[in-house]
Amino acid sequence: MVAMEENMENCGSRAADASPAAQPRPQQKQRHKLDVYNEVLRRLREAGRPEALSPSFEDELWAHFNRLPARYAIDVNVERAEDVLTHKKLLEQARDPAHRPAFAVRLVQVSPVLDGRQVDSFDSNKPGEEDAQSTSNYLSRQSHPPPAFGSSANLEALALEASKQYVQDGDSATNTFACFTRPMHEITFSTDDKPKLLSQLTILLGEVGLNIQEAHAFSTNDGYSLDVFVVDGWHSEETEQLRDALRKEIHKIEKQVLSKTQSWSPILENAQTVEVSLPDHVQIPMDGTDVWEIDFRLLKFGNKVASGSYGDLYRGTYCSQDVAIKVLKPERTNADMLREFAQEVYIMRKVRHKNIVQFIGACTRPPSLCIVTEFMSGGSVYDFLHKQKGVFKLPALLRVAIDISKGMDYLHQNNIIHRDLKAANLLMDENEVVKVADFGVARVKSQSGVMTAETGTYRWMAPEVIEHKPYDHKADVFSFGIVLWELLTGKIPYEYLTPLQAAVAVVQKGLRPTIPKHTHPKVAGLLEKCWQQDPAQRPDFSEILEKLQLIAKEVGDEHEDRRKEKSSGGFLSVLRRGH
């Protein structure tokens, strides 16, 4: 939103911690991921798992870690290497629509701790000797593996509560610990990722009578989910009956969907031979609440990342997912800000693309107004260029430009004009993908195809927008040309002019940034086309994307051998510091 621009360069949904020490750099995360991968591989081979002996297994396991966020490698318990194998298999099964959701059930157990000692080490000479001894025997008989992601503070809190009950009531110690130490169940789901999936899985588990004590949610970079729940509430320790209960509940949900839509995806394969009467459109059930509305109480706030006149940006969590939370300051909110807030929510809930920062939801009930998006751990392109003094080499620059073009082409295909495209609104995730962010001043194109009113940031603004003339999606193309120059040079456009001086020169004198002499000729030609004074002479993003991909192929052929020598892929590995 424009009002947040003063101190954070319109950072949008960016949530990279301002303190380098507060968060691992991508290279450190990559090294940690590699360490975990090697340890899991070693353990699986030592255990004699047949899959681990396959010649292709190393690549398959590495691909599994790369599909998932870096925090998966950070959180997973390497001592339970077989759990990683289970996760890999479930994600593979989820590729087949007929197997969705793929799931697995197993027993897990966390032993409670009292004064730093496990329950089964209590001194049997103390009062309540028989109860303590029977409790110890119970635990030793019922030992099961820990959860895949270890014992969280939540589970430890349950253990502590059980310990308190033991101290307060020695006569019932055995029953108390038997209740707590009865193994919990860990249920892991994998299916295609979609909005409100966590909510649906939560409802599913609740219908079976289970209580969620712990949840870990991961999304892959190719559109699948891996959700791990530690639950209690099942009446026995066996797992097969629980699996059956889950299958029945899933089947019941599928029958409800089938009865409402009169169709089911596997049946559609036979649509040529079987006539099915379909409605004009599928009526989606409503529960009375907006699908994107978030309960403010479920947000957990971490560090403040940036602050502006009208809002603050935080890193936080929502349902175990790392998120960025943009909060409007109640005391500074006015009618214009509310309009921009409403417009941003309206735009963001309509778009879904791998090169657009993913909208999670919003809190729309004053005074707690906020927008929640995915957490982008790589920070903004602006920060990389101008604060870290990084410079993109040509292959990396082209990958960034292609990512931006894909996101912008998607927006324009959906009649959305961004109106504030610049490096500060381009964010990088942990997989080195660049995404377009901040839709505070974006608009849906009018039916006439043209719009008026000045918006955006002067240094990147198209001349027709500066002059308050009617404009269309080609204004974004001009801004992209300035961004591409920024990627090439690592400099702020017209850095020796004030924003207003730059705007006047762009309109009245046709001023444009100077293209460096060493620039690839085809990139220089594309730059000049993008910032043509006449919008009609500028290319569409579909054409820009095609040209960039052709240039990237030429450059890639020249640099392929050098790229293969790098220890890890991705554009961050070919960045050079400009110190």
C-alpha positions in Angstrom: 0.0 0.0 0.0 1.3 3.5 -0.9 1.2 4.8 2.6 3.6 2.2 3.9 6.2 3.3 1.3 8.1 5.9 3.3 10.4 3.7 5.3 10.2 0.4 3.6 10.1 1.1 -0.1 6.6 -0.3 -0.4 7.8 -3.7 0.8 4.4 -5.3 0.5 4.3 -8.8 1.9 8.1 -9.0 2.4 9.0 -10.5 5.8 12.8 -11.0 5.6 14.1 -10.2 9.1 15.9 -6.9 9.2 18.6 -8.4 11.4 20.9 -10.7 9.4 21.8 -12.5 12.6 18.1 -13.2 13.3 17.6 -15.5 10.3 19.9 -17.9 8.4 21.0 -16.8 5.0 19.8 -18.9 2.1 23.3 -20.4 1.7 23.3 -21.5 5.4 19.9 -23.1 4.9 21.1 -24.9 1.8 24.1 -26.2 3.8 21.9 -27.4 6.6 19.5 -29.0 4.1 22.5 -30.9 2.6 23.7 -32.0 6.0 20.2 -33.4 6.9 19.9 -35.1 3.5 23.3 -36.8 3.9 22.4 -38.0 7.5 19.0 -39.3 6.4 20.6 -41.1 3.4 23.3 -42.7 5.7 20.7 -43.9 8.2 18.4 -45.4 5.6 21.3 -47.3 4.0 22.6 -48.5 7.3 19.1 -49.7 8.1 19.2 -51.7 4.9 16.1 -50.1 3.4 15.7 -51.5 -0.2 14.7 -48.1 -1.6 18.0 -46.6 -0.4 20.0 -49.1 -2.4 18.5 -48.0 -5.7 21.0 -46.1 -8.0 18.5 -43.3 -8.5 17.6 -43.0 -4.8 20.1 -40.2 -4.0 18.7 -37.9 -6.7 15.1 -38.8 -5.7 15.8 -38.0 -2.0 17.5 -34.7 -2.8 14.5 -33.8 -5.1 12.2 -34.6 -2.1 14.1 -32.1 0.1 14.1 -29.5 -2.6 10.4 -29.8 -3.2 9.7 -28.8 0.4 10.5 -25.5 2.3 13.9 -25.2 4.0 12.2 -25.4 7.4 11.2 -29.0 6.7 14.9 -30.0 6.8 15.4 -27.8 9.9 12.5 -29.3 11.8 12.5 -33.0 10.8 14.0 -35.5 13.3 16.9 -37.1 11.4 17.0 -39.9 13.9 13.7 -41.0 12.3 15.0 -41.2 8.8 12.2 -43.7 7.9 9.7 -40.8 8.5 11.3 -38.9 5.6 10.8 -41.9 3.5 7.1 -42.1 4.4 6.7 -38.4 3.6 8.4 -39.0 0.2 6.1 -41.9 -0.6 2.9 -40.0 0.4 3.8 -37.0 -1.8 4.4 -39.5 -4.7 1.0 -41.1 -4.1 -0.7 -37.7 -4.0 0.2 -37.2 -7.7 -2.6 -39.7 -8.5 -6.0 -38.0 -8.0 -7.5 -41.4 -7.2 -5.2 -41.7 -4.1 -5.9 -38.3 -2.7 -5.6 -37.6 0.1 -2.8 -40.1 0.7 -2.3 -40.6 4.4 -0.4 -42.7 7.0 -1.0 -43.4 10.6 1.4 -44.5 13.3 1.9 -44.6 17.1 4.1 -42.0 18.7 5.0 -41.3 22.3 6.5 -38.5 24.4 7.6 -39.5 27.9 6.8 -36.8 30.5 9.7 -35.3 32.5 9.8 -34.4 36.2 12.7 -32.4 37.6 14.8 -33.2 34.6 14.2 -37.0 34.9 12.0 -39.4 32.9 9.0 -40.8 34.7 10.4 -44.3 34.6 13.5 -43.2 36.7 11.5 -42.1 39.8 12.9 -43.2 43.1 10.8 -46.3 44.1 11.9 -45.9 47.8 9.7 -42.8 48.1 6.1 -42.8 49.1 3.9 -44.2 46.5 6.5 -46.8 45.6 4.1 -49.3 44.0 2.4 -46.7 41.9 5.6 -45.2 40.7 7.0 -48.7 39.9 3.9 -49.7 38.1 4.0 -46.4 36.1 7.6 -47.1 35.2 6.8 -50.6 34.1 3.9 -49.3 32.1 6.1 -46.8 30.3 8.8 -49.4 29.6 6.3 -51.7 28.1 4.6 -49.0 25.9 7.7 -47.4 24.4 7.0 -46.0 20.9 9.0 -43.7 18.5 8.8 -40.0 19.0 6.9 -37.7 16.5 8.5 -37.0 13.1 9.3 -33.4 14.2 10.3 -34.1 17.8 8.7 -33.0 21.0 7.4 -29.5 20.7 6.8 -27.1 23.6 3.1 -28.0 23.3 3.7 -31.7 23.9 6.2 -30.9 26.7 3.5 -28.7 28.3 1.2 -31.7 28.4 4.0 -33.7 29.9 4.6 -31.1 32.6 0.9 -30.9 33.4 0.8 -34.7 33.9 3.9 -34.4 36.1 2.1 -31.8 38.3 -0.9 -34.1 38.6 1.5 -36.9 39.7 3.0 -34.7 42.4 -0.4 -33.5 43.6 -2.0 -36.9 43.8 0.4 -39.8 44.3 -2.4 -42.3 44.8 -3.7 -41.9 41.3 -0.3 -41.5 39.7 -0.6 -44.7 37.6 -3.9 -43.7 36.1 -2.7 -40.1 35.5 0.4 -41.3 33.6 -1.4 -44.1 31.9 -3.8 -41.5 30.5 -1.0 -39.2 29.3 1.5 -41.8 28.2 -1.0 -43.9 26.2 0.7 -43.4 22.8 -0.6 -40.6 20.6 -1.2 -41.1 16.9 0.7 -39.2 14.2 -1.4 -38.8 11.0 0.3 -37.5 7.9 -1.7 -36.3 4.9 -0.6 -35.5 1.4 -2.8 -34.1 -1.4 -2.9 -31.2 -3.9 -2.5 -27.9 -2.1 -5.5 -25.6 -2.0 -7.0 -22.8 0.1 -8.5 -23.8 3.5 -6.9 -27.3 3.3 -5.8 -27.2 6.9 -9.3 -26.3 8.0 -10.7 -29.2 6.0 -8.2 -31.7 7.5 -8.9 -30.3 11.0 -12.7 -30.9 10.5 -12.0 -34.4 9.2 -9.9 -35.3 12.3 -12.5 -33.8 14.6 -15.3 -35.9 13.0 -13.4 -39.0 13.9 -13.1 -37.8 17.5 -9.5 -36.8 17.6 -7.9 -33.9 19.4 -5.0 -32.2 17.6 -2.0 -31.6 19.9 0.5 -30.6 17.3 0.5 -29.7 13.6 3.1 -29.1 10.9 2.1 -27.9 7.5 4.3 -27.8 4.4 3.6 -26.8 0.8 5.8 -28.1 -2.0 7.0 -25.9 -4.9 4.9 -28.0 -7.3 1.5 -27.6 -5.7 1.2 -30.4 -3.2 0.8 -30.4 0.6 2.4 -32.4 3.5 0.5 -32.0 6.7 1.5 -33.8 9.9 -0.8 -34.0 12.9 -0.1 -35.4 16.4 -3.5 -36.4 17.9 -5.0 -38.1 20.9 -8.5 -39.1 21.6 -8.5 -42.5 19.9 -9.9 -45.3 22.1 -7.1 -47.8 21.6 -3.5 -48.0 20.6 -4.0 -50.0 17.4 -3.8 -48.1 14.0 -5.9 -50.2 11.5 -9.2 -49.3 13.0 -8.2 -45.6 13.0 -7.2 -45.9 9.3 -10.6 -47.4 8.6 -12.4 -44.6 10.4 -10.4 -42.0 8.4 -11.2 -43.8 5.1 -14.9 -43.9 6.0 -15.0 -40.2 6.9 -13.1 -39.3 3.6 -15.6 -41.5 1.7 -18.5 -39.8 3.4 -17.1 -36.4 2.4 -16.6 -37.6 -1.2 -20.2 -38.8 -1.3 -21.5 -35.4 -0.2 -19.4 -33.8 -3.0 -20.7 -36.3 -5.5 -24.4 -35.8 -4.5 -24.0 -32.0 -4.8 -22.1 -31.9 -8.1 -23.4 -35.0 -9.8 -19.8 -35.7 -10.9 -16.5 -36.9 -9.6 -13.1 -36.4 -11.2 -12.3 -40.2 -12.0 -15.7 -40.5 -13.8 -14.9 -37.6 -16.1 -12.3 -39.8 -17.9 -15.3 -41.8 -19.3 -17.3 -38.7 -20.3 -17.1 -39.6 -24.0 -19.0 -42.9 -23.5 -21.3 -42.0 -20.6 -23.8 -39.2 -20.7 -23.8 -37.2 -17.4 -26.3 -34.5 -16.7 -24.2 -31.6 -15.3 -25.5 -28.3 -13.9 -24.6 -25.0 -15.4 -22.2 -24.4 -12.5 -21.3 -26.1 -9.3 -23.0 -24.6 -6.2 -20.3 -24.3 -3.5 -21.7 -24.7 0.1 -21.4 -21.6 2.2 -20.9 -21.5 6.0 -21.7 -17.8 6.4 -18.2 -16.6 6.6 -15.8 -15.3 3.9 -13.4 -18.0 2.9 -10.5 -15.6 3.2 -11.5 -14.2 6.6 -8.8 -14.9 9.3 -9.5 -14.9 13.1 -7.0 -12.4 14.4 -6.6 -14.5 17.6 -5.0 -17.3 15.5 -2.2 -15.1 14.3 1.1 -15.3 16.2 3.3 -12.2 15.8 7.1 -12.4 15.6 9.6 -9.7 14.7 8.6 -6.4 13.2 10.2 -6.2 9.8 9.3 -2.8 8.6 7.2 0.2 9.6 5.5 3.0 7.7 3.2 5.9 8.5 0.0 3.9 8.2 1.1 0.3 8.9 3.6 -2.2 10.2 4.9 -5.4 8.7 5.6 -8.5 10.9 6.9 -11.9 10.5 4.5 -14.4 12.2 2.7 -17.7 12.0 -0.8 -18.8 11.1 -1.8 -22.5 11.6 1.9 -23.5 11.8 2.6 -21.7 8.5 5.3 -18.9 8.3 3.5 -15.8 7.1 4.0 -12.0 6.7 1.4 -9.9 8.5 0.7 -6.3 7.3 -1.2 -4.5 10.0 -2.9 -1.1 9.5 -2.3 1.3 12.4 -5.8 2.0 13.8 -5.0 5.6 14.8 -3.8 6.5 11.2 -6.6 4.7 9.3 -8.9 6.9 7.2 -11.4 6.5 4.4 -8.7 6.4 1.6 -6.6 3.8 3.5 -9.7 1.6 4.0 -10.4 1.8 0.2 -6.9 0.7 -0.6 -7.0 -2.1 2.0 -10.3 -3.3 0.5 -8.9 -3.1 -3.0 -5.8 -5.0 -2.1 -7.8 -7.9 -0.5 -10.2 -7.9 -3.5 -7.3 -8.2 -6.0 -5.1 -10.7 -4.0 -7.9 -13.2 -3.4 -8.5 -13.4 -7.1 -4.9 -14.3 -8.1 -3.0 -17.5 -7.7 0.3 -18.0 -9.5 3.8 -19.2 -8.6 5.2 -15.8 -9.4 2.7 -13.8 -7.4 3.1 -13.7 -3.6 0.4 -16.0 -2.2 -2.5 -14.4 -0.3 -3.4 -16.4 2.8 -6.2 -14.3 4.2 -7.2 -11.0 5.9 -8.7 -9.7 9.1 -11.4 -7.2 8.0 -13.0 -6.3 11.3 -11.7 -3.0 12.8 -9.6 -2.2 14.7 -7.6 -5.3 13.8 -7.2 -4.8 10.0 -4.4 -6.8 8.4 -3.4 -8.8 5.3 -1.7 -12.1 5.7 0.6 -13.5 2.9 3.2 -16.2 2.5 6.5 -15.5 4.2 9.2 -14.6 1.7 12.5 -15.5 3.4 14.8 -14.1 0.6 13.7 -10.5 1.1 13.2 -8.0 -1.7 15.2 -7.5 -4.9 15.6 -3.9 -3.8 17.3 -4.9 -0.5 19.6 -7.3 -2.3 20.6 -4.7 -4.9 20.8 -1.5 -2.8 21.4 -2.6 0.8 23.4 -5.7 0.4 25.1 -4.3 -2.7 24.5 -7.4 -4.7 24.8 -7.6 -8.5 23.1 -10.1 -10.8 25.2 -11.8 -13.5 23.4 -12.2 -16.8 22.0 -15.8 -16.4 20.6 -14.9 -13.0 19.3 -11.6 -14.1 17.4 -13.3 -16.9 15.9 -15.8 -14.5 14.7 -13.0 -12.3 13.3 -11.1 -15.3 11.5 -14.2 -16.6 9.9 -14.8 -13.1 8.7 -11.2 -13.1 7.3 -11.4 -16.6 5.4 -14.6 -15.9 3.8 -13.0 -12.9 2.9 -9.8 -14.7 1.6 -11.7 -17.8 -0.7 -13.6 -15.5 -2.0 -10.3 -13.9 -2.6 -8.7 -17.3 -4.3 -11.9 -18.7 -6.7 -11.4 -15.7 -7.2 -7.7 -16.5 -5.2 -6.5 -13.4 -2.8 -3.6 -13.6 -0.2 -3.5 -10.8 0.6 0.2 -11.1 3.5 0.1 -8.8 6.0 -2.4 -10.2 9.5 -1.8 -8.8 12.3 -3.8 -7.2 11.0 -3.2 -3.7 7.8 -5.0 -4.7 9.6 -8.1 -6.0 10.3 -10.6 -3.3 12.4 -13.8 -3.2 11.4 -17.1 -1.6 13.7 -19.7 -0.1 13.7 -21.6 -3.4 15.1 -18.6 -5.2 11.8 -17.8 -7.0 11.0 -14.1 -7.5 7.3 -13.1 -7.0 5.4 -9.9 -7.6 4.0 -8.4 -4.4 2.0 -5.4 -3.0 -1.3 -4.8 -4.6 -2.3 -1.8 -2.5 -2.7 0.4 -5.6 -3.4 -2.3 -8.2 -6.7 -2.1 -10.1 -8.9 -4.2 -12.3 -8.8 -2.7 -15.8 -11.9 -0.8 -16.6 -14.2 -2.0 -19.5 -12.8 0.8 -21.7 -9.3 -0.6 -21.1 -8.0 2.8 -19.9 -7.6 4.4 -16.5 -6.7 7.7 -15.0 -5.3 9.1 -11.7 -1.6 9.2 -10.8 -0.3 6.3 -8.6 2.9 4.4 -8.1 6.4 5.6 -7.5 7.8 8.4 -9.6 11.2 6.9 -10.5 9.4 3.8 -12.0 6.3 5.6 -13.3 5.3 5.7 -17.0 5.0 9.2 -18.5 1.3 8.9 -19.2 0.6 8.1 -15.6 2.8 11.1 -14.4 0.8 13.4 -16.7 -2.6 12.1 -15.4 -3.5 10.9 -18.9 -5.6 7.8 -19.6 -3.4 4.6 -19.4 -3.7 0.9 -19.6 -1.5 -2.2 -18.8 1.3 -0.8 -20.9 2.1 1.4 -17.9 3.4 -1.7 -16.1 5.6 -2.5 -19.1 7.3 0.8 -18.8 7.9 0.2 -15.1 9.3 -3.3 -16.0 11.8 -1.6 -18.3 13.1 0.5 -15.4 13.3 -2.6 -13.2 15.3 -4.5 -15.8 17.7 -1.6 -15.9 17.9 -1.7 -12.1 18.8 -5.4 -12.3 21.5 -4.7 -14.8 23.2 -1.8 -12.9 22.3 -2.3 -9.3 21.6 1.4 -9.1 18.5 3.4 -8.2 17.0 5.1 -11.3 17.9 8.8 -11.7 19.7 8.6 -8.4 21.1 12.2 -8.7 17.6 13.6 -9.2 14.8 14.0 -6.7 11.7 11.8 -7.6 9.8 14.9 -8.8 12.8 16.2 -10.9 13.0 12.7 -12.5 9.3 12.7 -13.3 9.4 16.1 -15.0 12.5 15.0 -17.1 10.9 11.7 -18.1 7.8 13.5 -19.4 9.3 16.8 -20.9 12.7 15.7 -22.0 12.2 12.0 -22.7 14.8 11.2 -20.0 15.7 7.5 -19.6 18.5 5.8 -17.6 21.7 5.2 -19.4 22.1 1.6 -20.6 25.6 0.3 -19.7 27.9 -0.3 -22.7 28.5 -4.0 -21.9 24.8 -4.9 -21.9 23.8 -7.8 -24.0 22.5 -6.3 -27.3 19.1 -8.1 -27.2 18.6 -7.1 -23.6 19.4 -3.5 -24.4 16.9 -3.6 -27.3 14.2 -5.0 -25.1 14.8 -2.2 -22.5 14.4 0.5 -25.2 11.1 -1.1 -26.4 9.7 -1.3 -22.9 10.2 2.4 -22.1 9.0 3.8 -25.3 7.2 7.1 -24.8 4.2 5.9 -26.9 2.5 3.0 -24.9 1.3 1.4 -28.2 5.0 0.9 -29.1 5.7 -1.1 -25.9 5.5 -4.9 -26.1 3.0 -7.0 -24.1 4.4 -9.2 -21.3 3.7 -12.3 -23.4 6.1 -11.0 -26.0 8.6 -9.9 -23.4 8.5 -13.3 -21.8 9.2 -15.0 -25.2 12.1 -12.7 -25.9 13.7 -13.2 -22.5 13.4 -17.0 -22.8 15.1 -16.9 -26.2 17.9 -14.8 -24.8 18.2 -17.0 -21.7 18.6 -20.1 -23.9 21.4 -18.4 -25.9 23.2 -17.3 -22.7 22.5 -20.7 -21.0 24.2 -22.6 -23.8 27.3 -20.4 -23.3 27.4 -20.8 -19.5 26.2 -24.4 -19.0 29.6 -25.9 -18.3 30.3 -23.2 -15.7 26.9 -23.6 -14.1 27.4 -27.4 -13.6 30.5 -26.8 -11.6 28.6 -24.9 -8.9 28.0 -26.9 -5.8 24.4 -25.8 -5.6 22.0 -24.5 -8.2 19.9 -21.4 -8.3 20.6 -17.8 -9.1 21.9 -16.9 -5.6 24.8 -19.2 -6.4 25.9 -17.1 -9.3 25.6 -13.7 -7.6 28.7 -11.7 -7.1 29.0 -9.1 -4.4 29.6 -5.5 -5.7 31.9 -4.4 -2.8 
